[in-house]
Amino acid sequence: MREGLKVVAIIPALNEEASIGKVIADLPDMVGCIIVCDNGCTDRTAQIAQDAGAKVVTEPERGYGAACLKAVAAVPGDTDILLFIDGDYSDYPQEAIDIINPIVEGEADMVIGSRMMTLKDHRSLPPVAAFGNWLTSWLIRIRWGIRFTDIGPFRAIRFEAYQRLGMRDRNFGWTTEMQVKAVKQKLSCLEVPVSYRPRIGVSKISGTVSGSIRAGVKFLWIFLREAVTR
């Protein structure tokens, strides 16, 4: 695959004023465009993102998937690679190079940044993330024989491949849906180790018991839906 591809970063954000500027500042130069989706923020997230050079779109319907879908809808047509990263600064944005390069070099269609490859103590992940990792990787391995170690949000995919996935989940199941559909479409998938730190602020999913339960149920529903459809 040729070099000089256009990389667009997608950042869904809900009240991330303390961290969004850090995420944008630390993204490598190979990311040519940054789109932040204001998912109903009540703080200065949108203004800080715009001041930092990002394009800001708004999705009032709360939901991780809804925010990602709205941001992707604003992606320029000549985009080659989509990079997804959260706005909470739990990932290390500079490591985007390690996630993007395998796609640039033609080694993969989709690359997942795996926290599980580097964490010595997996309990440092929020409970919902740990449960989701275990459940999704086990079910995918049983159904399709492909093993993932993480369903983390730090990932990249060829834009053309993304468009073929027909993504539609509007909340907790977004990352699970992407990986399951990628496997079903026989995309070349790769995991690379990434670093992880506690997020700035409170998680909108794993920060509550109800959020964790709803996320777990959604993971299972996405798998069952995709397992029985072509």
C-alpha positions in Angstrom: 0.0 0.0 0.0 1.3 3.4 -0.9 2.5 5.9 1.7 1.1 9.3 2.2 -2.4 8.1 2.9 -5.0 10.4 4.4 -5.7 9.5 8.0 -8.7 10.9 9.9 -9.0 10.5 13.7 -12.5 10.0 15.1 -13.0 11.0 18.8 -16.4 10.6 20.4 -16.6 12.8 23.4 -18.9 13.5 26.4 -17.7 16.0 28.9 -14.0 15.6 28.3 -12.9 19.2 28.8 -10.0 18.1 31.0 -8.5 15.7 28.5 -9.6 16.4 25.0 -6.9 19.0 24.4 -4.2 16.5 25.5 -5.5 13.8 23.2 -5.5 16.1 20.2 -2.1 17.5 21.0 -0.5 14.1 21.3 -1.8 12.6 18.0 1.1 12.1 15.5 1.5 14.3 12.5 0.5 11.5 10.2 -3.1 12.1 11.3 -4.2 14.8 8.9 -7.7 15.5 10.1 -9.4 15.2 13.5 -13.1 15.0 14.0 -14.5 15.3 17.5 -18.2 14.4 18.1 -19.8 16.4 20.9 -22.2 13.7 22.2 -24.2 16.1 24.4 -21.5 17.8 26.3 -22.4 20.2 29.0 -18.9 21.6 29.5 -16.2 23.2 27.3 -15.2 20.0 25.4 -16.4 21.3 22.0 -14.8 24.7 22.3 -11.4 23.2 23.5 -11.4 20.7 20.7 -12.2 23.4 18.1 -9.5 25.7 19.5 -7.0 22.7 19.3 -7.7 22.4 15.5 -10.3 19.7 15.4 -13.5 19.7 13.4 -16.4 19.4 15.8 -19.8 17.8 14.9 -22.7 17.3 17.3 -24.8 14.2 18.1 -27.4 14.9 20.8 -28.4 11.2 21.0 -26.2 9.8 23.8 -24.3 6.7 22.8 -20.8 5.8 21.8 -21.9 4.3 18.5 -24.1 7.2 17.7 -21.2 9.6 18.2 -18.9 7.5 16.0 -21.5 7.2 13.3 -22.0 11.0 13.3 -18.3 11.7 13.1 -17.7 9.2 10.3 -20.5 10.8 8.3 -18.4 14.0 8.3 -15.2 12.2 7.0 -13.9 13.6 3.7 -14.4 11.3 0.7 -10.7 11.0 -0.1 -10.0 9.5 3.4 -7.9 6.3 3.4 -7.7 5.3 7.0 -9.9 5.9 10.0 -8.4 6.0 13.5 -10.7 5.7 16.5 -9.5 6.9 19.9 -11.4 8.0 23.1 -11.2 11.5 24.4 -10.5 10.6 28.0 -6.7 10.2 27.6 -6.6 6.7 28.9 -4.8 5.6 25.7 -1.5 7.1 24.5 -2.3 9.0 21.3 1.3 9.0 20.1 1.1 5.2 19.8 -1.4 5.7 17.0 1.7 5.3 14.7 2.0 1.7 15.8 -1.7 1.1 15.0 -1.8 2.9 11.6 1.5 1.7 10.2 0.5 -1.9 9.5 -2.4 -0.6 7.4 -0.1 1.8 5.5 2.3 -1.1 4.9 -0.5 -3.3 3.6 -0.2 -5.8 6.4 -3.8 -5.5 7.7 -7.2 -4.0 7.0 -7.9 -3.4 10.6 -5.6 -3.0 13.6 -6.7 -3.2 17.3 -4.7 -1.6 20.0 -4.6 -4.3 22.6 -4.2 -3.2 26.2 -4.2 -6.8 27.3 -0.8 -7.4 25.7 0.9 -4.9 28.0 -1.1 -4.9 31.2 0.5 -6.9 34.0 -2.6 -6.7 36.1 -5.7 -7.0 34.0 -7.8 -5.9 37.0 -6.6 -2.4 36.4 -9.2 -2.3 33.5 -12.7 -1.3 34.4 -14.9 -4.4 35.2 -17.0 -3.9 32.1 -13.9 -3.8 29.9 -12.4 -6.9 31.4 -15.8 -8.7 31.1 -16.3 -7.5 27.5 -12.8 -8.6 26.5 -13.2 -12.1 27.9 -16.8 -12.6 26.6 -16.1 -11.3 23.1 -12.8 -13.0 22.5 -14.2 -16.3 23.8 -17.4 -16.2 21.7 -15.6 -15.1 18.5 -13.0 -17.9 19.0 -15.7 -20.5 19.5 -17.8 -19.4 16.6 -15.3 -18.3 14.0 -11.9 -19.6 15.2 -10.3 -16.1 15.4 -8.9 -14.9 18.6 -8.8 -11.3 19.8 -7.4 -10.2 23.2 -9.1 -6.8 23.4 -12.1 -4.9 22.2 -10.6 -1.6 23.1 -11.6 1.6 21.3 -8.1 2.5 20.1 -8.1 1.1 16.6 -7.7 1.9 12.9 -9.3 0.5 9.8 -9.1 1.2 6.0 -12.0 3.5 5.2 -13.1 1.4 2.3 -13.2 -1.7 4.5 -15.1 0.2 7.2 -17.8 1.2 4.6 -18.4 -2.4 3.8 -19.1 -3.3 7.4 -22.4 -1.5 7.5 -21.9 -0.4 11.1 -25.2 0.4 12.9 -24.8 0.0 16.7 -25.5 3.3 18.5 -24.2 2.6 22.0 -22.2 0.0 23.9 -21.8 -2.6 21.2 -19.9 -0.5 18.6 -16.4 -2.1 19.0 -17.8 -5.6 19.3 -19.9 -5.1 16.2 -16.8 -3.9 14.3 -14.7 -6.8 15.2 -17.3 -9.5 14.6 -18.3 -8.0 11.2 -14.6 -7.7 10.3 -14.2 -11.4 11.0 -17.3 -12.4 9.0 -16.1 -10.4 6.0 -12.7 -12.0 6.3 -10.8 -8.7 6.8 -7.1 -9.0 7.7 -7.1 -8.2 11.4 -4.1 -7.5 13.6 -3.5 -6.6 17.2 -0.6 -4.5 18.4 0.3 -3.8 22.1 -0.6 -0.4 23.4 -0.2 1.3 26.8 -3.1 2.1 29.1 -3.6 4.5 32.1 -6.6 5.5 34.2 -8.9 7.8 32.3 -9.3 11.4 33.2 -12.8 11.8 34.7 -15.5 9.2 35.3 -16.4 6.4 32.8 -19.9 6.8 31.3 -20.2 3.0 31.0 -18.1 1.2 33.7 -18.5 4.0 36.2 -22.0 2.6 37.1 -23.3 -0.9 37.9 -26.2 -0.4 35.5 -23.9 0.8 32.7 -21.7 -2.3 33.1 -24.7 -4.6 33.0 -26.2 -3.0 30.0 -22.9 -3.1 28.2 -22.4 -6.8 28.9 -25.9 -7.6 27.7 -25.2 -5.6 24.5 -22.0 -7.4 23.8 -23.9 -10.7 24.0 -26.7 -9.4 21.8 -24.3 -8.2 19.1 -22.6 -11.6 19.0 -25.9 -13.5 18.8 -27.3 -11.3 16.1 -24.2 -11.6 13.9 -23.7 -15.3 14.6 -27.1 -16.1 13.0 -27.0 -13.7 10.0 -24.9 -14.0 6.9 
